[in-house]
């Protein structure tokens, strides 16, 4: 027995033991177990019966028997990386769920009653969040739910000044806009006696004047469960930097091919969602990926939606906080991972 054969025998023994142990602890499903066993059988067969490799040569024109092992080893390593990535994602989601439960548990648990509620995710927005909240209140809206996503500035002190007018949920670790929105959605699922939620940015980009149109649509069309707002449906062109406009157009094409839904604006945070639809819309993606995930859920669950034009107020402050164009690639990869590998 050569040293290489001895190494392979030890390897398949370790793989077999690991596979059986993980299977016993129910850490992966039958498909994963089968793949481990196939890898184990591959090593065993070609270690004890190397003459079989001659047959492989004739079929696949493999120059050396070691090449076969290398190819399969690479495939196995890639598969193992996917397993590790899946586990990493599961751990992140578990941590976020814990932080969400702590935020809701330590909240006033006040039942929100009325027609609508504004859900505002906020992270280090102390410069503008006060004006945003005051603007909503001054326009006659009463229900505001702010999710303070572990801001490290003076946001918490500013939000406490509205303690008798709004509800604030505090994350004890920053989890991103997706997690903040889902925390707000979960609170409404439990304590919301309302018709619909309005997702609203804290940086004052969204115009309250557009809400009259959505109220009319939601009242006249009871079957519509989601309104998706668009910056690009007006006859008058909306100013957006050229490179960002290209990224947004590519995002529209990507969304169409991935989710089979045709929109003009895929990453606008201004949305209206009926409460009953929140049972189907449960966000799991992090960062800005949640915008594409919501659209994918709408397509998959066949939720009735309508795209409506809105005005966006661009300021130096809001533009300074824009996501970099290069981040679009990361968003696309994460959406593909979630849809096909998760």
Buried (B, 14 or more C-beta within 10 A) or exposed (E): EEEEEEEBBEBBEEBBEEBBEBBEEEEBEEEBBEBBBEBBEBBBEBBEEEEEBEEBBEEEEBEEBEBBBEEBBEEBEEEEEEBEEBEEBEEBBEEBBEBBEBBBEEBEEEEBEEEBBBBBBBBBBBBBBBEBBEBBBEEEBBBBBBBBBBBEEEBBEBBEEBEEEBBBBBBEEBBBBBBBBBBBBBBBEEBBEBBBBBBBBBBBBBEBEBBEBBBEEBEEEEEBBBBBBBBBBEEEEBEBEEEBBEBBBBBBEBBBEBBEBEBBBBBBBBBBBBBEBBEBBEBBBBBBBBBBBBBBBBBEEEBEBBBBBBBBEBEEEBEEBEBEBEBBEBBBEBBEBBBEEE
